[in-house]
Amino acid sequence: MFYQPPRALGLLVGSLLTFWALGIAAVLAIYASGRDFDLITAVTYTMIGGAFVLAAMFGYWTASLATLSYAVDRNGLVIHWGATRQIIPLGAIERLVPGTAVGVPRVRGVTWLGCHVGTASIQRIGEVLFYSTHQTPEQVLYVMTTERNYAISVPDPADFAREIQLRQDLGPTARVAHHVERSAPGLQGFLHDRRGLTLAAIAGLLGVAVWVVIGWLYGGLPETFEMRFPPSSSSPLLDLARRADLLAIARAATVVLIFNVVAGALLYAWNRWAAYVLFVSAATLQAGFLVAFLLVARDL
């Protein structure tokens, strides 16, 4: 049997959130395009990047909601959400509890009106993993298993319970283990690795800092200026530098950052520590660019 929860409201809200983030990016881009480059422009471009990331997240979650389904056969219950499939042996299901019996708590995770995917704690049940589109407790059904508890939304909970019982009585045709399957497991593993995400985030923040410093310097610089390296040296590396060269260097720094982070995320499936090295390298390079620009600012 194949079940899909009511998703129209959740898809509508998710699509609106996605277009809202894209709209913010578009408005900020129009604003920044008509300005000379300065600190405010640099911050605006950073906000544009953040808005695009937010739009991508909302878009992915909305697309995942479109795939949300529950499949039941004699071997198990499969909950499908985007790139994730929760495989639950049918024999591991101990009880089905309606949401009206224990209530519905606030869900921590991807949650908006018509979409609730994440975890919550219920006093009489414990920790629950939600894959639900509920709006009221009547639309929630708790699936209690020997290993973990789940919350789902099925159109007819009584019919769903009968189908589960019927197939449990018939018995399994194959042995199924309680586990999670993920598409692109390497990328999924990276997205669940706090250490890797932290290193990548540090590199990203340093990359943002590079642009902020450039924006801070840029407006006060003449079109051409003398730049020496090291700053205390009497032998300049460059007699004259153009102000636009700083933007070119900052763009190069951003390209290096993106390359290292993307390569690290792709490399994660092969070797986690090699990915960490790329993230640390990205952060170190951004820190180097940042220090260099700060030295330029001090020398000027």
C-alpha beads as a LAMMPS data file, in Angstrom:
LAMMPS data file: protein, C-alpha beads

300 atoms
299 bonds

1 atom types
1 bond types

-500.0 500.0 xlo xhi
-500.0 500.0 ylo yhi
-500.0 500.0 zlo zhi

Masses

1 110.0

Atoms # bond

1 1 1 0.000 0.000 0.000
2 1 1 1.163 3.501 -0.817
3 1 1 0.075 6.562 1.142
4 1 1 0.713 10.252 0.611
5 1 1 -0.230 12.873 3.190
6 1 1 -2.106 16.034 2.231
7 1 1 0.665 18.335 0.991
8 1 1 -1.039 21.160 -0.904
9 1 1 -0.808 23.712 1.911
10 1 1 2.788 22.803 2.786
11 1 1 3.865 22.999 -0.862
12 1 1 2.160 26.379 -1.261
13 1 1 3.847 27.817 1.845
14 1 1 7.225 26.302 0.911
15 1 1 7.011 27.743 -2.602
16 1 1 6.095 31.159 -1.214
17 1 1 9.080 31.049 1.164
18 1 1 11.377 30.077 -1.722
19 1 1 10.160 32.921 -3.948
20 1 1 10.254 35.307 -0.990
21 1 1 13.980 34.587 -0.525
22 1 1 14.586 34.942 -4.274
23 1 1 12.647 38.214 -4.257
24 1 1 14.825 39.587 -1.472
25 1 1 17.925 38.605 -3.459
26 1 1 16.544 40.346 -6.558
27 1 1 15.683 43.554 -4.685
28 1 1 19.107 43.659 -3.040
29 1 1 20.799 43.016 -6.405
30 1 1 18.925 45.927 -8.001
31 1 1 19.910 48.153 -5.089
32 1 1 23.587 47.135 -5.221
33 1 1 23.859 47.453 -9.008
34 1 1 23.222 51.179 -8.875
35 1 1 25.851 51.947 -6.239
36 1 1 29.558 52.550 -6.265
37 1 1 31.379 49.831 -4.393
38 1 1 31.740 50.560 -0.690
39 1 1 31.117 48.903 2.665
40 1 1 27.335 48.986 2.298
41 1 1 27.593 47.452 -1.178
42 1 1 29.852 44.700 0.120
43 1 1 27.395 43.905 2.917
44 1 1 24.544 43.950 0.393
45 1 1 26.294 41.413 -1.840
46 1 1 26.849 39.222 1.209
47 1 1 23.145 39.423 1.989
48 1 1 22.344 38.490 -1.619
49 1 1 24.460 35.352 -1.237
50 1 1 22.693 34.534 2.020
51 1 1 19.281 35.018 0.378
52 1 1 20.224 32.627 -2.442
53 1 1 21.359 30.024 0.096
54 1 1 18.075 30.439 1.956
55 1 1 16.112 30.082 -1.290
56 1 1 18.032 26.904 -2.133
57 1 1 17.247 25.452 1.306
58 1 1 13.541 26.281 1.075
59 1 1 13.470 24.950 -2.489
60 1 1 15.076 21.659 -1.471
61 1 1 12.758 21.225 1.510
62 1 1 9.716 21.998 -0.634
63 1 1 10.826 19.488 -3.280
64 1 1 11.382 16.928 -0.505
65 1 1 7.873 17.584 0.793
66 1 1 6.537 16.804 -2.678
67 1 1 8.069 13.317 -2.375
68 1 1 6.829 12.625 1.179
69 1 1 5.106 9.245 1.208
70 1 1 4.646 6.075 3.236
71 1 1 4.795 2.615 1.666
72 1 1 3.691 -0.536 3.493
73 1 1 4.244 -4.165 2.514
74 1 1 4.639 -7.425 4.438
75 1 1 8.256 -6.624 5.222
76 1 1 8.175 -3.072 6.447
77 1 1 7.110 0.547 6.435
78 1 1 9.163 2.923 4.267
79 1 1 8.976 6.670 4.886
80 1 1 10.306 8.609 1.893
81 1 1 11.411 12.238 2.305
82 1 1 13.586 13.742 -0.419
83 1 1 16.934 11.960 -0.437
84 1 1 16.122 10.036 2.767
85 1 1 14.255 6.765 3.249
86 1 1 13.465 5.455 6.731
87 1 1 13.176 1.647 6.596
88 1 1 11.136 0.214 9.494
89 1 1 10.624 -3.571 9.780
90 1 1 6.916 -4.291 10.118
91 1 1 7.579 -6.655 12.998
92 1 1 9.258 -3.808 14.914
93 1 1 6.024 -1.777 15.031
94 1 1 4.538 -2.240 18.499
95 1 1 1.727 0.321 18.650
96 1 1 -0.039 2.996 16.654
97 1 1 -1.156 5.941 18.779
98 1 1 -3.440 8.715 17.456
99 1 1 -2.281 12.268 17.981
100 1 1 -5.473 13.087 19.872
101 1 1 -4.437 10.675 22.641
102 1 1 -1.117 12.322 23.566
103 1 1 -1.169 15.684 21.797
104 1 1 1.245 17.207 19.291
105 1 1 4.314 19.133 20.514
106 1 1 6.376 21.796 18.774
107 1 1 8.644 20.167 16.182
108 1 1 12.324 21.118 15.944
109 1 1 13.558 21.045 12.377
110 1 1 12.051 21.892 9.000
111 1 1 8.655 23.149 10.033
112 1 1 6.090 25.522 8.604
113 1 1 2.340 25.433 8.046
114 1 1 1.609 22.077 6.394
115 1 1 5.156 20.701 6.791
116 1 1 6.747 19.257 9.942
117 1 1 9.940 17.248 9.556
118 1 1 12.188 17.031 12.584
119 1 1 12.227 15.825 16.166
120 1 1 10.083 16.452 19.221
121 1 1 9.781 15.059 22.722
122 1 1 6.478 13.823 24.159
123 1 1 6.253 12.964 27.832
124 1 1 4.289 9.721 27.426
125 1 1 6.158 8.569 24.330
126 1 1 9.662 10.024 24.357
127 1 1 11.636 11.269 21.372
128 1 1 9.689 11.241 18.099
129 1 1 10.866 11.749 14.523
130 1 1 8.211 13.668 12.583
131 1 1 7.455 13.193 8.880
132 1 1 4.089 14.896 8.996
133 1 1 1.964 17.548 7.292
134 1 1 -0.500 17.911 10.145
135 1 1 -2.449 20.999 11.051
136 1 1 -4.439 19.417 13.889
137 1 1 -3.752 16.490 16.285
138 1 1 -6.334 14.400 14.402
139 1 1 -3.975 14.336 11.411
140 1 1 -1.069 12.802 13.368
141 1 1 -0.450 9.097 13.876
142 1 1 2.430 7.967 16.083
143 1 1 4.201 4.793 14.994
144 1 1 5.859 3.203 18.037
145 1 1 8.659 0.762 17.232
146 1 1 11.254 -1.201 19.178
147 1 1 13.989 1.253 18.183
148 1 1 12.450 4.626 17.412
149 1 1 9.142 6.455 17.317
150 1 1 7.755 8.241 14.260
151 1 1 4.915 10.649 13.547
152 1 1 3.185 10.529 10.170
153 1 1 0.045 11.901 8.529
154 1 1 -2.197 9.452 6.701
155 1 1 -5.655 10.269 5.294
156 1 1 -7.351 7.425 7.205
157 1 1 -5.438 6.307 10.340
158 1 1 -7.907 3.463 11.060
159 1 1 -7.451 1.995 7.573
160 1 1 -3.671 2.379 7.879
161 1 1 -3.726 0.500 11.191
162 1 1 -5.761 -2.332 9.626
163 1 1 -3.276 -2.652 6.756
164 1 1 -0.363 -2.811 9.213
165 1 1 -2.104 -5.482 11.306
166 1 1 -3.058 -7.520 8.248
167 1 1 0.490 -7.642 6.947
168 1 1 1.937 -8.369 10.369
169 1 1 -0.405 -11.362 10.613
170 1 1 0.700 -12.603 7.181
171 1 1 4.352 -12.410 8.191
172 1 1 7.412 -11.098 6.282
173 1 1 8.695 -12.474 2.995
174 1 1 12.236 -11.193 3.611
175 1 1 14.347 -10.078 6.535
176 1 1 14.520 -6.274 6.847
177 1 1 16.778 -4.336 9.215
178 1 1 15.816 -1.033 10.813
179 1 1 17.955 1.541 8.975
180 1 1 18.142 4.785 6.995
181 1 1 18.969 4.964 3.293
182 1 1 20.229 8.197 1.754
183 1 1 20.841 9.239 -1.841
184 1 1 24.328 10.729 -2.297
185 1 1 25.397 9.344 1.113
186 1 1 28.695 11.226 1.063
187 1 1 27.014 14.604 0.707
188 1 1 24.344 13.619 3.217
189 1 1 27.079 12.566 5.633
190 1 1 28.791 15.931 5.248
191 1 1 25.533 17.773 5.933
192 1 1 25.228 15.864 9.208
193 1 1 28.871 16.360 10.256
194 1 1 29.078 19.264 12.697
195 1 1 32.862 19.443 12.545
196 1 1 32.943 19.633 8.753
197 1 1 30.104 22.167 8.645
198 1 1 31.851 24.282 11.268
199 1 1 35.118 24.333 9.323
200 1 1 33.307 25.215 6.092
201 1 1 31.345 27.939 7.913
202 1 1 34.544 29.459 9.337
203 1 1 36.022 29.588 5.842
204 1 1 32.836 31.215 4.559
205 1 1 32.802 33.834 7.326
206 1 1 36.429 34.710 6.607
207 1 1 35.512 35.044 2.939
208 1 1 32.739 37.456 3.901
209 1 1 35.194 39.382 6.092
210 1 1 37.500 39.808 3.077
211 1 1 34.725 41.597 1.175
212 1 1 33.745 43.677 4.195
213 1 1 37.327 44.915 4.579
214 1 1 37.527 45.668 0.847
215 1 1 34.267 47.600 1.087
216 1 1 35.617 49.516 4.055
217 1 1 38.846 50.411 2.209
218 1 1 37.528 50.950 -1.287
219 1 1 35.624 54.213 -0.977
220 1 1 38.572 56.042 0.618
221 1 1 41.161 54.973 -1.944
222 1 1 42.190 56.983 -5.030
223 1 1 41.954 55.324 -8.431
224 1 1 45.687 54.556 -8.207
225 1 1 47.862 54.395 -5.105
226 1 1 51.293 53.248 -4.028
227 1 1 51.343 49.865 -2.374
228 1 1 54.409 48.309 -0.771
229 1 1 54.869 44.773 0.469
230 1 1 55.972 44.183 3.145
231 1 1 54.546 47.499 4.375
232 1 1 57.728 48.459 6.203
233 1 1 59.965 47.721 3.218
234 1 1 61.570 50.560 1.292
235 1 1 61.565 48.435 -1.882
236 1 1 57.991 48.305 -3.133
237 1 1 56.680 45.202 -4.837
238 1 1 54.315 47.442 -6.798
239 1 1 54.945 51.138 -7.354
240 1 1 51.361 51.832 -8.312
241 1 1 48.260 49.749 -7.773
242 1 1 44.810 50.370 -9.160
243 1 1 41.885 50.434 -6.793
244 1 1 40.051 47.978 -9.034
245 1 1 42.878 45.459 -8.460
246 1 1 41.626 44.968 -4.916
247 1 1 38.256 43.819 -6.261
248 1 1 39.979 41.400 -8.643
249 1 1 41.978 39.932 -5.758
250 1 1 38.832 39.611 -3.630
251 1 1 37.030 37.823 -6.482
252 1 1 39.965 35.433 -6.811
253 1 1 39.770 34.771 -3.066
254 1 1 36.062 33.973 -3.384
255 1 1 36.656 31.617 -6.319
256 1 1 39.298 29.769 -4.294
257 1 1 36.909 29.582 -1.343
258 1 1 34.057 28.151 -3.417
259 1 1 36.344 25.642 -5.126
260 1 1 37.799 24.365 -1.854
261 1 1 34.444 24.073 -0.077
262 1 1 32.728 22.340 -3.011
263 1 1 35.709 20.019 -3.551
264 1 1 35.752 19.221 0.176
265 1 1 32.034 18.394 0.196
266 1 1 32.459 16.097 -2.823
267 1 1 35.597 14.533 -1.370
268 1 1 33.901 13.829 1.962
269 1 1 32.456 10.505 0.776
270 1 1 35.951 9.269 -0.099
271 1 1 37.929 10.592 2.852
272 1 1 36.531 12.738 5.624
273 1 1 39.934 13.976 6.799
274 1 1 40.964 14.997 3.294
275 1 1 37.782 17.090 3.158
276 1 1 38.720 18.668 6.489
277 1 1 42.126 19.589 5.064
278 1 1 40.453 21.395 2.157
279 1 1 38.160 23.296 4.519
280 1 1 41.083 24.312 6.735
281 1 1 43.062 25.325 3.624
282 1 1 40.143 27.447 2.462
283 1 1 39.931 29.157 5.857
284 1 1 43.712 29.698 5.966
285 1 1 43.780 31.255 2.495
286 1 1 40.890 33.575 3.337
287 1 1 42.668 34.578 6.554
288 1 1 45.801 35.300 4.496
289 1 1 43.888 37.526 2.090
290 1 1 42.237 39.269 5.036
291 1 1 45.555 39.957 6.772
292 1 1 47.062 41.247 3.524
293 1 1 44.221 43.710 3.018
294 1 1 44.450 44.870 6.637
295 1 1 48.177 45.501 6.158
296 1 1 47.386 47.543 3.057
297 1 1 44.902 49.547 5.098
298 1 1 47.475 50.188 7.831
299 1 1 50.102 51.246 5.331
300 1 1 47.730 53.705 3.704

Bonds

1 1 1 2
2 1 2 3
3 1 3 4
4 1 4 5
5 1 5 6
6 1 6 7
7 1 7 8
8 1 8 9
9 1 9 10
10 1 10 11
11 1 11 12
12 1 12 13
13 1 13 14
14 1 14 15
15 1 15 16
16 1 16 17
17 1 17 18
18 1 18 19
19 1 19 20
20 1 20 21
21 1 21 22
22 1 22 23
23 1 23 24
24 1 24 25
25 1 25 26
26 1 26 27
27 1 27 28
28 1 28 29
29 1 29 30
30 1 30 31
31 1 31 32
32 1 32 33
33 1 33 34
34 1 34 35
35 1 35 36
36 1 36 37
37 1 37 38
38 1 38 39
39 1 39 40
40 1 40 41
41 1 41 42
42 1 42 43
43 1 43 44
44 1 44 45
45 1 45 46
46 1 46 47
47 1 47 48
48 1 48 49
49 1 49 50
50 1 50 51
51 1 51 52
52 1 52 53
53 1 53 54
54 1 54 55
55 1 55 56
56 1 56 57
57 1 57 58
58 1 58 59
59 1 59 60
60 1 60 61
61 1 61 62
62 1 62 63
63 1 63 64
64 1 64 65
65 1 65 66
66 1 66 67
67 1 67 68
68 1 68 69
69 1 69 70
70 1 70 71
71 1 71 72
72 1 72 73
73 1 73 74
74 1 74 75
75 1 75 76
76 1 76 77
77 1 77 78
78 1 78 79
79 1 79 80
80 1 80 81
81 1 81 82
82 1 82 83
83 1 83 84
84 1 84 85
85 1 85 86
86 1 86 87
87 1 87 88
88 1 88 89
89 1 89 90
90 1 90 91
91 1 91 92
92 1 92 93
93 1 93 94
94 1 94 95
95 1 95 96
96 1 96 97
97 1 97 98
98 1 98 99
99 1 99 100
100 1 100 101
101 1 101 102
102 1 102 103
103 1 103 104
104 1 104 105
105 1 105 106
106 1 106 107
107 1 107 108
108 1 108 109
109 1 109 110
110 1 110 111
111 1 111 112
112 1 112 113
113 1 113 114
114 1 114 115
115 1 115 116
116 1 116 117
117 1 117 118
118 1 118 119
119 1 119 120
120 1 120 121
121 1 121 122
122 1 122 123
123 1 123 124
124 1 124 125
125 1 125 126
126 1 126 127
127 1 127 128
128 1 128 129
129 1 129 130
130 1 130 131
131 1 131 132
132 1 132 133
133 1 133 134
134 1 134 135
135 1 135 136
136 1 136 137
137 1 137 138
138 1 138 139
139 1 139 140
140 1 140 141
141 1 141 142
142 1 142 143
143 1 143 144
144 1 144 145
145 1 145 146
146 1 146 147
147 1 147 148
148 1 148 149
149 1 149 150
150 1 150 151
151 1 151 152
152 1 152 153
153 1 153 154
154 1 154 155
155 1 155 156
156 1 156 157
157 1 157 158
158 1 158 159
159 1 159 160
160 1 160 161
161 1 161 162
162 1 162 163
163 1 163 164
164 1 164 165
165 1 165 166
166 1 166 167
167 1 167 168
168 1 168 169
169 1 169 170
170 1 170 171
171 1 171 172
172 1 172 173
173 1 173 174
174 1 174 175
175 1 175 176
176 1 176 177
177 1 177 178
178 1 178 179
179 1 179 180
180 1 180 181
181 1 181 182
182 1 182 183
183 1 183 184
184 1 184 185
185 1 185 186
186 1 186 187
187 1 187 188
188 1 188 189
189 1 189 190
190 1 190 191
191 1 191 192
192 1 192 193
193 1 193 194
194 1 194 195
195 1 195 196
196 1 196 197
197 1 197 198
198 1 198 199
199 1 199 200
200 1 200 201
201 1 201 202
202 1 202 203
203 1 203 204
204 1 204 205
205 1 205 206
206 1 206 207
207 1 207 208
208 1 208 209
209 1 209 210
210 1 210 211
211 1 211 212
212 1 212 213
213 1 213 214
214 1 214 215
215 1 215 216
216 1 216 217
217 1 217 218
218 1 218 219
219 1 219 220
220 1 220 221
221 1 221 222
222 1 222 223
223 1 223 224
224 1 224 225
225 1 225 226
226 1 226 227
227 1 227 228
228 1 228 229
229 1 229 230
230 1 230 231
231 1 231 232
232 1 232 233
233 1 233 234
234 1 234 235
235 1 235 236
236 1 236 237
237 1 237 238
238 1 238 239
239 1 239 240
240 1 240 241
241 1 241 242
242 1 242 243
243 1 243 244
244 1 244 245
245 1 245 246
246 1 246 247
247 1 247 248
248 1 248 249
249 1 249 250
250 1 250 251
251 1 251 252
252 1 252 253
253 1 253 254
254 1 254 255
255 1 255 256
256 1 256 257
257 1 257 258
258 1 258 259
259 1 259 260
260 1 260 261
261 1 261 262
262 1 262 263
263 1 263 264
264 1 264 265
265 1 265 266
266 1 266 267
267 1 267 268
268 1 268 269
269 1 269 270
270 1 270 271
271 1 271 272
272 1 272 273
273 1 273 274
274 1 274 275
275 1 275 276
276 1 276 277
277 1 277 278
278 1 278 279
279 1 279 280
280 1 280 281
281 1 281 282
282 1 282 283
283 1 283 284
284 1 284 285
285 1 285 286
286 1 286 287
287 1 287 288
288 1 288 289
289 1 289 290
290 1 290 291
291 1 291 292
292 1 292 293
293 1 293 294
294 1 294 295
295 1 295 296
296 1 296 297
297 1 297 298
298 1 298 299
299 1 299 300
